[in-house]
Amino acid sequence: MLPASLPAPRGDFAVVVLAASTGGVRALRRVVSGLPSVFPVPVLVVQHRSPGAPQLLTDLLRAAGTLPVRTATPGPLEHGITVLPARTTADVHPNGHLTLRPCPTAATVDDLLTSAAATFGPRVLAVVLTGRLSDGAAGVRAVRREGGRVLVQDPDDAEAPGMPSAALATGCVEHALPLDLVAPALVAYTMAAGAADLFAVPVPPWARLGRRGSVPA
């Protein structure tokens, strides 16, 4: 159950996860700038980056939009945008609290999405933006396996297509969108009655829904 301080989510979403790596600052700023101040679902942001300037991404996103933006600390998931520190992932608990832990590997997105999916199931809306390599692919499988929803930035539109391409290759993505359409899609999914169901795309039979390291049936 989410803390009472959070607005009641519409569309049954408990959390939106925005994930990015290379090129992510520009992409995240564009998405955040398109979210209204009344956006009802808490947003978690995870990006691969150097820990040298811990508040920089938080400050840049705060300047880009109208939602409150904070750096994540252990405690309740709050309204607005919560930015995970560099090289850190989070475990999401059923009471809506976060615990943070170091993640020195390039699996910060996978770990966060897997935890969110295990806790909130179909109430997770995941978005994989620009980035190199494949972090997020195992995470989007976990989200779809539990009934959640997955969007990606169109790889042709991304500064670094690796992460959205790897997510698409799983078969677990509902829509690949140009960056300018990601924020409108999030608004529609969460704030327009019935839109999430209207946009639903079934998981194809070839989709790789297995857990990390497992072989698809």
C-alpha positions as a Markdown table, in Angstrom:
| # | Residue | x | y | z |
|---|---|---|---|---|
| 1 | Met | 0.0 | 0.0 | 0.0 |
| 2 | Leu | 1.3 | 3.4 | -0.9 |
| 3 | Pro | 1.9 | 6.1 | 1.8 |
| 4 | Ala | -1.1 | 8.3 | 2.4 |
| 5 | Ser | 0.9 | 11.4 | 1.3 |
| 6 | Leu | 0.9 | 10.2 | -2.3 |
| 7 | Pro | -1.9 | 11.2 | -4.7 |
| 8 | Ala | -4.2 | 8.3 | -5.6 |
| 9 | Pro | -2.7 | 6.9 | -8.8 |
| 10 | Arg | -5.0 | 6.7 | -11.8 |
| 11 | Gly | -4.8 | 3.8 | -14.2 |
| 12 | Asp | -3.8 | 1.6 | -11.3 |
| 13 | Phe | -0.1 | 2.6 | -11.7 |
| 14 | Ala | 2.0 | 2.8 | -8.5 |
| 15 | Val | 5.3 | 3.9 | -10.0 |
| 16 | Val | 6.8 | 5.1 | -13.3 |
| 17 | Val | 10.5 | 4.1 | -13.8 |
| 18 | Leu | 12.5 | 6.2 | -16.3 |
| 19 | Ala | 15.8 | 4.5 | -17.2 |
| 20 | Ala | 18.7 | 5.9 | -19.2 |
| 21 | Ser | 22.4 | 5.9 | -19.7 |
| 22 | Thr | 24.5 | 7.7 | -22.5 |
| 23 | Gly | 22.6 | 10.7 | -23.7 |
| 24 | Gly | 20.2 | 10.4 | -20.8 |
| 25 | Val | 20.4 | 13.9 | -19.4 |
| 26 | Arg | 18.9 | 15.5 | -22.5 |
| 27 | Ala | 16.3 | 12.7 | -22.8 |
| 28 | Leu | 15.3 | 12.8 | -19.2 |
| 29 | Arg | 15.0 | 16.6 | -19.2 |
| 30 | Arg | 12.8 | 16.4 | -22.3 |
| 31 | Val | 10.5 | 13.8 | -20.7 |
| 32 | Val | 10.3 | 15.6 | -17.3 |
| 33 | Ser | 9.5 | 19.0 | -19.0 |
| 34 | Gly | 6.4 | 17.4 | -20.5 |
| 35 | Leu | 4.9 | 16.1 | -17.3 |
| 36 | Pro | 2.4 | 18.3 | -15.7 |
| 37 | Ser | 2.5 | 19.4 | -12.0 |
| 38 | Val | -0.6 | 17.2 | -11.4 |
| 39 | Phe | 1.1 | 14.1 | -12.7 |
| 40 | Pro | -0.4 | 11.5 | -10.3 |
| 41 | Val | 2.2 | 8.7 | -10.2 |
| 42 | Pro | 5.6 | 8.9 | -8.5 |
| 43 | Val | 8.5 | 8.7 | -10.9 |
| 44 | Leu | 11.8 | 7.0 | -10.2 |
| 45 | Val | 14.8 | 8.0 | -12.4 |
| 46 | Val | 17.9 | 5.8 | -12.8 |
| 47 | Gln | 20.8 | 6.7 | -15.0 |
| 48 | His | 24.3 | 5.4 | -15.5 |
| 49 | Arg | 26.6 | 8.3 | -14.6 |
| 50 | Ser | 29.7 | 9.2 | -12.7 |
| 51 | Pro | 29.2 | 9.9 | -8.9 |
| 52 | Gly | 31.4 | 13.1 | -9.2 |
| 53 | Ala | 28.5 | 15.6 | -9.0 |
| 54 | Pro | 25.8 | 13.8 | -7.0 |
| 55 | Gln | 23.1 | 16.5 | -7.1 |
| 56 | Leu | 23.7 | 17.6 | -10.7 |
| 57 | Leu | 21.0 | 15.4 | -12.4 |
| 58 | Thr | 18.5 | 16.3 | -9.7 |
| 59 | Asp | 19.2 | 20.0 | -10.2 |
| 60 | Leu | 18.9 | 19.7 | -14.0 |
| 61 | Leu | 15.6 | 17.9 | -13.8 |
| 62 | Arg | 14.2 | 20.3 | -11.2 |
| 63 | Ala | 15.0 | 23.2 | -13.6 |
| 64 | Ala | 13.3 | 21.4 | -16.5 |
| 65 | Gly | 9.8 | 20.9 | -15.2 |
| 66 | Thr | 7.1 | 21.7 | -12.7 |
| 67 | Leu | 7.1 | 18.5 | -10.6 |
| 68 | Pro | 9.1 | 18.3 | -7.3 |
| 69 | Val | 12.5 | 16.6 | -7.8 |
| 70 | Arg | 14.7 | 15.1 | -5.1 |
| 71 | Thr | 17.6 | 12.8 | -4.8 |
| 72 | Ala | 16.6 | 9.4 | -3.4 |
| 73 | Thr | 17.1 | 8.6 | 0.2 |
| 74 | Pro | 15.8 | 5.6 | 2.2 |
| 75 | Gly | 12.2 | 6.1 | 3.0 |
| 76 | Pro | 8.8 | 6.5 | 1.4 |
| 77 | Leu | 8.3 | 6.9 | -2.3 |
| 78 | Glu | 6.9 | 10.4 | -2.7 |
| 79 | His | 4.9 | 12.4 | -5.3 |
| 80 | Gly | 7.1 | 13.9 | -8.0 |
| 81 | Ile | 10.4 | 12.7 | -9.3 |
| 82 | Thr | 13.0 | 10.8 | -7.3 |
| 83 | Val | 16.5 | 10.5 | -8.7 |
| 84 | Leu | 18.7 | 7.5 | -7.7 |
| 85 | Pro | 22.3 | 8.5 | -6.9 |
| 86 | Ala | 24.9 | 7.4 | -9.3 |
| 87 | Arg | 25.9 | 3.7 | -9.2 |
| 88 | Thr | 23.0 | 3.0 | -6.9 |
| 89 | Thr | 19.9 | 0.9 | -7.3 |
| 90 | Ala | 16.9 | 0.6 | -5.1 |
| 91 | Asp | 14.6 | -2.1 | -3.6 |
| 92 | Val | 11.0 | -1.1 | -3.6 |
| 93 | His | 8.9 | -2.5 | -0.7 |
| 94 | Pro | 5.1 | -3.1 | -0.5 |
| 95 | Asn | 4.7 | -0.3 | 1.9 |
| 96 | Gly | 5.9 | 2.1 | -0.7 |
| 97 | His | 9.4 | 2.6 | 0.9 |
| 98 | Leu | 12.7 | 2.5 | -0.9 |
| 99 | Thr | 16.0 | 1.1 | 0.4 |
| 100 | Leu | 19.1 | 2.1 | -1.5 |
| 101 | Arg | 22.2 | -0.1 | -2.2 |
| 102 | Pro | 25.4 | 0.3 | -4.1 |
| 103 | Cys | 25.4 | -1.3 | -7.6 |
| 104 | Pro | 28.9 | -1.1 | -9.0 |
| 105 | Thr | 27.9 | -3.3 | -12.0 |
| 106 | Ala | 25.9 | -2.0 | -15.0 |
| 107 | Ala | 22.7 | -3.5 | -13.8 |
| 108 | Thr | 21.2 | -0.6 | -11.9 |
| 109 | Val | 18.1 | -0.6 | -14.2 |
| 110 | Asp | 17.6 | -4.3 | -14.2 |
| 111 | Asp | 17.7 | -4.5 | -10.4 |
| 112 | Leu | 15.3 | -1.6 | -9.9 |
| 113 | Leu | 12.8 | -2.8 | -12.4 |
| 114 | Thr | 12.9 | -6.3 | -11.1 |
| 115 | Ser | 12.3 | -5.1 | -7.6 |
| 116 | Ala | 9.5 | -2.8 | -8.6 |
| 117 | Ala | 7.8 | -5.6 | -10.6 |
| 118 | Ala | 8.0 | -8.0 | -7.7 |
| 119 | Thr | 6.4 | -5.5 | -5.4 |
| 120 | Phe | 3.8 | -3.7 | -7.6 |
| 121 | Gly | 3.2 | -6.2 | -10.4 |
| 122 | Pro | 0.9 | -4.8 | -13.1 |
| 123 | Arg | 1.1 | -1.3 | -11.5 |
| 124 | Val | 4.6 | -0.6 | -12.9 |
| 125 | Leu | 5.1 | 1.5 | -16.0 |
| 126 | Ala | 8.7 | 1.3 | -17.2 |
| 127 | Val | 10.4 | 3.5 | -19.8 |
| 128 | Val | 13.8 | 2.7 | -21.3 |
| 129 | Leu | 15.5 | 5.7 | -22.9 |
| 130 | Thr | 18.8 | 6.2 | -24.7 |
| 131 | Gly | 21.8 | 4.2 | -23.5 |
| 132 | Arg | 24.6 | 1.9 | -24.5 |
| 133 | Leu | 24.8 | -1.9 | -23.7 |
| 134 | Ser | 21.8 | -3.8 | -22.5 |
| 135 | Asp | 20.9 | -2.8 | -19.0 |
| 136 | Gly | 17.1 | -2.9 | -18.7 |
| 137 | Ala | 16.5 | -5.9 | -20.8 |
| 138 | Ala | 16.1 | -8.3 | -17.9 |
| 139 | Gly | 14.2 | -5.7 | -16.0 |
| 140 | Val | 11.6 | -5.2 | -18.7 |
| 141 | Arg | 11.1 | -9.0 | -18.9 |
| 142 | Ala | 10.4 | -8.9 | -15.2 |
| 143 | Val | 7.9 | -6.0 | -15.6 |
| 144 | Arg | 6.0 | -7.8 | -18.4 |
| 145 | Arg | 6.1 | -11.1 | -16.6 |
| 146 | Glu | 4.3 | -9.5 | -13.7 |
| 147 | Gly | 1.8 | -7.7 | -16.0 |
| 148 | Gly | 3.4 | -4.3 | -16.0 |
| 149 | Arg | 3.8 | -2.0 | -19.0 |
| 150 | Val | 6.9 | -1.1 | -21.0 |
| 151 | Leu | 7.7 | 1.7 | -23.4 |
| 152 | Val | 11.0 | 2.6 | -25.0 |
| 153 | Gln | 12.5 | 5.5 | -26.9 |
| 154 | Asp | 12.7 | 4.6 | -30.6 |
| 155 | Pro | 16.3 | 3.5 | -31.1 |
| 156 | Asp | 16.5 | 5.5 | -34.3 |
| 157 | Asp | 15.7 | 8.6 | -32.2 |
| 158 | Ala | 18.1 | 7.8 | -29.4 |
| 159 | Glu | 21.6 | 9.2 | -29.0 |
| 160 | Ala | 22.7 | 5.7 | -28.0 |
| 161 | Pro | 20.4 | 2.9 | -29.3 |
| 162 | Gly | 21.8 | 0.0 | -27.3 |
| 163 | Met | 19.4 | 0.0 | -24.2 |
| 164 | Pro | 16.1 | 0.5 | -26.1 |
| 165 | Ser | 17.2 | -2.0 | -28.8 |
| 166 | Ala | 18.0 | -4.6 | -26.2 |
| 167 | Ala | 14.7 | -4.0 | -24.5 |
| 168 | Leu | 12.9 | -4.3 | -27.9 |
| 169 | Ala | 14.7 | -7.6 | -28.6 |
| 170 | Thr | 13.0 | -9.2 | -25.6 |
| 171 | Gly | 9.5 | -8.8 | -27.2 |
| 172 | Cys | 8.3 | -7.3 | -24.0 |
| 173 | Val | 7.9 | -3.7 | -25.2 |
| 174 | Glu | 4.5 | -2.3 | -26.0 |
| 175 | His | 5.5 | 0.9 | -27.9 |
| 176 | Ala | 8.7 | 2.4 | -29.2 |
| 177 | Leu | 8.3 | 6.2 | -29.4 |
| 178 | Pro | 10.2 | 9.3 | -30.5 |
| 179 | Leu | 11.5 | 11.2 | -27.4 |
| 180 | Asp | 9.0 | 14.0 | -27.9 |
| 181 | Leu | 6.1 | 11.5 | -27.5 |
| 182 | Val | 7.2 | 9.8 | -24.3 |
| 183 | Ala | 5.8 | 12.4 | -21.9 |
| 184 | Pro | 2.4 | 12.6 | -23.7 |
| 185 | Ala | 2.3 | 8.8 | -23.6 |
| 186 | Leu | 3.0 | 8.7 | -19.9 |
| 187 | Val | 0.2 | 11.3 | -19.3 |
| 188 | Ala | -2.2 | 9.3 | -21.4 |
| 189 | Tyr | -1.4 | 6.0 | -19.7 |
| 190 | Thr | -1.7 | 7.4 | -16.2 |
| 191 | Met | -4.3 | 10.3 | -16.4 |
| 192 | Ala | -6.7 | 9.4 | -19.2 |
| 193 | Ala | -9.4 | 7.0 | -18.0 |
| 194 | Gly | -9.2 | 3.7 | -19.9 |
| 195 | Ala | -6.2 | 4.7 | -21.9 |
| 196 | Ala | -3.8 | 2.2 | -20.4 |
| 197 | Asp | -6.1 | -0.7 | -21.4 |
| 198 | Leu | -6.7 | 0.9 | -24.8 |
| 199 | Phe | -3.0 | 1.0 | -25.6 |
| 200 | Ala | -2.3 | -2.6 | -24.3 |
| 201 | Val | -0.3 | -4.8 | -26.6 |
| 202 | Pro | -0.2 | -8.6 | -25.9 |
| 203 | Val | 3.2 | -10.2 | -25.3 |
| 204 | Pro | 4.1 | -12.1 | -28.5 |
| 205 | Pro | 4.6 | -15.8 | -28.2 |
| 206 | Trp | 8.3 | -15.5 | -29.0 |
| 207 | Ala | 8.9 | -12.9 | -26.2 |
| 208 | Arg | 11.7 | -13.8 | -23.8 |
| 209 | Leu | 9.9 | -13.6 | -20.5 |
| 210 | Gly | 12.2 | -15.9 | -18.6 |
| 211 | Arg | 14.3 | -14.8 | -15.6 |
| 212 | Arg | 17.9 | -13.7 | -16.2 |
| 213 | Gly | 19.9 | -16.6 | -17.3 |
| 214 | Ser | 17.0 | -18.9 | -18.0 |
| 215 | Val | 16.2 | -20.4 | -21.4 |
| 216 | Pro | 12.9 | -19.4 | -23.0 |
| 217 | Ala | 10.4 | -22.2 | -23.4 |
